[in-house]
């Protein structure tokens, strides 16, 4: 799905903020640390309880923030909304309870379907050094195929391990696919980089690629 | 259960955002209170989690690994080939299957890490990422204008150094191993580790030359 989260290469942004931030600052404010902890603990609990929750689905929940909020809200405030939306979706609490800041009662229930597990047995379709083209279009679901490399030609820089395809994992289906690092010359990606020898390396799933 | 219903969560976001207090700290309070009252989280769960995180996770983990790689060429090779196993050798409390990959700076190559689609970072090893790493500015510009971004961090590269920008789109995490600065031959591993900064492990800083002496 093409939403504003796919920021790579978007022009018009200004200088990088807070470049001199101190290394020891993990969380600039207490509420940020607490949201982080709650998010991590919630993820662990939903995984352990096998509700069908996946990290890719959670990423998609964040991506579905209204575009203006996605760009405007603090990172941790976005996580707060995404954790609330997730837990409403799972049946842990309802919207009214979060709005009231108070639970109606103790206890909660969720149903527990386990994601379907399909293992891809085939060998990687591409080999080291092979030229590949990134798929041009994506579906309305979650994907990790970044917009700026679609339709571009690159070279397989390394053949890495299996990982669930995010597009399916985000709807509860685990299909492990081979992943690669694909190298794209900057000159192939951006008009202003036509003389550049720099390169962009990006993780790709097998089904995101086609042979040249 | 997860419904995987994209439109449903989009609607939930709007509803929650419109009616919750605008102050983020109050939103957090609502979240934490409801989850504890429900019994979804233990009352002291958040404090315990944060205590454990601050004790075991942070940039020093990566700094120790890099100091080891600087002083032991065999270790550096293991770090390049199997970063998870090499990390655990130096930081025994680190997760065993983190799916980490270490990329090495050389005189000819400079590495820069970004996650354009969210803000993926080795959070379970190096702690929370810097706020600039999560900014829209960095995510948008690092893949298109890496040299411009680097110069905002005071890192100006010569034309003969190749920049490799790694966009971390999968569940593999990247860490840059910067080059050991000159004049540190007789330094201890602890002193070397103290030279390594969080930004250098992402690649926005290249030169770790000490300002003063060791210690």
Contacts between the chains, C-beta under 8 A, distances in Angstrom:
chain1	res1	chain2	res2	distance
A	1	B	6	7.4
A	5	B	117	6.1
A	5	B	118	6.8
A	6	B	116	7.1
A	6	B	117	6.1
A	7	B	116	5.4
A	7	B	117	7.7
A	7	B	136	5.7
A	7	B	139	4.3
A	7	B	140	4.4
A	8	B	114	7.8
A	8	B	116	3.2
A	8	B	117	7.4
A	8	B	139	6.8
A	8	B	140	6.7
A	8	B	143	4.6
A	8	B	144	7.4
A	8	B	167	6.5
A	9	B	116	7.7
A	9	B	140	6.8
A	9	B	143	5.6
A	9	B	144	4.5
A	10	B	140	4.4
A	11	B	140	7.5
A	11	B	144	7.4
A	13	B	136	6.0
A	13	B	137	4.4
A	13	B	140	4.8
A	13	B	141	5.9
A	14	B	137	6.2
A	15	B	137	6.8
A	15	B	152	5.8
A	16	B	132	5.1
A	16	B	135	6.4
A	16	B	137	5.0
A	16	B	138	5.2
A	16	B	141	7.3
A	16	B	149	6.1
A	16	B	152	5.2
A	16	B	153	7.5
A	17	B	131	7.2
A	17	B	132	5.7
A	17	B	135	5.4
A	17	B	137	6.4
A	18	B	130	7.1
A	18	B	131	5.0
A	18	B	132	4.8
A	18	B	135	7.7
A	19	B	132	5.7
A	19	B	152	5.8
A	19	B	153	5.3
A	19	B	204	7.4
A	21	B	130	5.0
A	21	B	131	5.9
A	21	B	132	6.5
A	23	B	59	5.5
A	23	B	197	5.8
A	23	B	198	4.5
A	23	B	199	7.8
A	25	B	130	7.8
A	26	B	54	7.4
A	26	B	58	7.2
A	26	B	127	5.2
A	26	B	128	4.1
A	27	B	128	6.1
A	28	B	131	6.9
A	29	B	25	7.5
A	30	B	25	7.8
A	31	B	24	5.7
A	31	B	25	4.1
A	31	B	28	4.4
A	33	B	50	5.7
A	34	B	28	5.5
A	34	B	32	6.3
A	34	B	46	5.3
A	34	B	50	7.4
A	35	B	28	5.3
A	35	B	31	7.2
A	36	B	128	6.9
A	37	B	45	7.7
A	37	B	46	4.7
A	37	B	49	4.3
A	37	B	50	5.1
A	37	B	53	7.2
A	38	B	28	7.8
A	38	B	31	6.2
A	38	B	32	6.2
A	38	B	35	6.7
A	38	B	41	6.8
A	38	B	46	6.1
A	40	B	49	6.8
A	41	B	41	6.1
A	41	B	45	6.0
A	41	B	46	7.5
A	41	B	49	5.7
A	42	B	35	7.6
A	42	B	40	7.5
A	42	B	41	7.7
A	45	B	40	7.0
A	45	B	41	8.0
A	46	B	2	7.9
A	51	B	1	5.4
A	51	B	2	6.0
A	52	B	1	5.0
A	52	B	2	4.3
A	52	B	4	7.9
A	53	B	2	4.9
A	54	B	2	7.3
A	55	B	171	7.4
A	57	B	2	5.5
A	57	B	4	5.9
A	59	B	117	7.8
A	59	B	118	6.0
A	60	B	6	6.4
A	60	B	9	7.8
A	61	B	9	4.9
A	62	B	118	7.0
A	64	B	6	5.8
A	64	B	9	5.0
A	64	B	10	4.2
A	64	B	13	6.4
A	65	B	10	7.9
A	65	B	13	5.2
A	66	B	10	7.4
A	66	B	13	6.3
A	66	B	14	6.1
A	66	B	17	7.5
A	69	B	13	7.2
A	69	B	17	6.2
A	71	B	136	6.0
A	74	B	24	6.2
A	75	B	119	7.1
A	75	B	131	7.5
A	75	B	134	4.7
A	76	B	24	7.0
A	77	B	24	4.4
A	77	B	27	6.8
A	80	B	24	6.8
A	80	B	27	5.1
A	80	B	28	6.0
A	80	B	31	5.9
A	81	B	13	5.5
A	81	B	16	5.6
A	81	B	17	6.1
A	81	B	27	7.8
A	82	B	13	7.8
A	83	B	31	6.5
A	84	B	12	7.6
A	84	B	16	5.4
A	84	B	31	6.0
A	85	B	9	4.8
A	85	B	12	4.1
A	85	B	13	5.7
A	85	B	16	6.5
A	86	B	2	7.9
A	86	B	9	7.6
A	87	B	35	7.4
A	87	B	40	7.4
A	88	B	12	5.7
A	89	B	2	6.4
A	89	B	3	5.5
A	89	B	5	7.4
A	89	B	8	6.7
A	89	B	9	6.2
A	89	B	12	7.1
A	90	B	1	6.6
A	90	B	2	6.5
A	91	B	1	7.4
A	92	B	35	7.5
A	92	B	38	6.4
A	92	B	40	5.4
A	93	B	34	5.1
A	93	B	35	7.2
A	93	B	38	6.0
A	93	B	40	7.7
A	95	B	12	6.9
A	95	B	15	5.8
A	95	B	16	6.4
A	95	B	19	8.0
A	97	B	34	5.1
A	98	B	16	6.5
A	98	B	20	7.0
A	98	B	30	5.4
A	98	B	31	6.7
A	98	B	34	5.8
A	99	B	16	7.5
A	99	B	19	5.0
A	99	B	20	6.3
A	99	B	30	7.5
A	100	B	30	7.8
A	101	B	26	7.8
A	101	B	29	6.4
A	101	B	30	3.8
A	101	B	33	5.5
A	101	B	34	6.9
A	102	B	33	6.5
A	102	B	34	6.8
A	102	B	37	6.9
A	103	B	33	7.5
A	103	B	34	4.9
A	103	B	37	3.6
A	103	B	38	5.0
A	106	B	37	6.6
A	106	B	38	6.6
A	106	B	39	5.6
A	107	B	38	6.7
A	107	B	39	5.9
A	108	B	38	4.9
A	108	B	39	7.2
A	108	B	40	6.1
A	110	B	1	5.9
A	111	B	1	4.4
A	112	B	1	6.5
A	113	B	1	5.5
A	140	B	6	7.4
A	141	B	6	7.3
A	142	B	6	8.0
A	144	B	117	6.1
A	144	B	169	4.6
A	144	B	170	6.5
A	145	B	169	8.0
A	146	B	116	5.7
A	146	B	117	6.0
A	146	B	167	6.6
A	146	B	169	6.1
A	148	B	116	7.7
A	148	B	143	6.6
A	148	B	144	7.7
A	160	B	172	6.5
A	161	B	99	7.7
A	163	B	170	5.6
A	163	B	171	5.7
A	163	B	172	7.6
A	166	B	170	7.9
A	170	B	4	6.7
A	171	B	4	4.4
A	172	B	2	6.3
A	172	B	4	5.6
A	179	B	170	5.6
A	179	B	172	7.3
A	181	B	166	7.9
A	186	B	165	8.0
A	189	B	143	7.8
A	189	B	144	7.7
A	190	B	144	5.6
A	193	B	144	7.9
A	197	B	162	5.6
A	198	B	146	6.5
A	198	B	147	7.6
A	198	B	162	6.0
A	198	B	163	4.1
A	198	B	164	7.3
A	198	B	165	7.2
A	199	B	162	7.1
A	199	B	163	7.6
A	199	B	164	5.6
A	199	B	165	7.4
A	200	B	143	5.8
A	200	B	164	8.0
A	200	B	165	5.0
A	200	B	167	6.5
A	201	B	164	5.9
A	201	B	165	7.0
A	201	B	166	5.0
A	201	B	167	7.1
A	202	B	166	7.5
A	202	B	167	4.2
A	202	B	169	5.8
A	203	B	167	7.4
A	203	B	168	6.6
A	203	B	169	4.7
A	203	B	170	3.7
A	203	B	172	5.8
A	204	B	169	7.5
A	204	B	170	7.9
A	205	B	170	7.4
